């Protein structure tokens, strides 16, 4: 017969399940990079706090107000943020953070200073993009 169509089906599930742990690690890495980049963007730009004189100079800089991300004077905090992925497969974990002691105090505040949230703000901004990386796995 001229109108016959033939086809065969192949089970691809074993191949897909072999690829999923690697794809999960890639999504974690892309997520960590995205959040790290968003932190650096969050820490850029002008602030609206008090004006201070730079010690030993005639120059001034504007600090952040309590509701803003920290102001950048020298860029140490912004440049200190790094990312890494530890582990492999579905047990892998992604980390974004700073080795600087004062990063924690800026994020959460102290008894004498209100928080200057920057990491949590960056994560909230990056979350929709991060979610697409994991949706694309499926």
Order of alpha helices (4+ residues) and beta strands (2+ residues): alpha-beta-beta-alpha-beta-beta-alpha-alpha
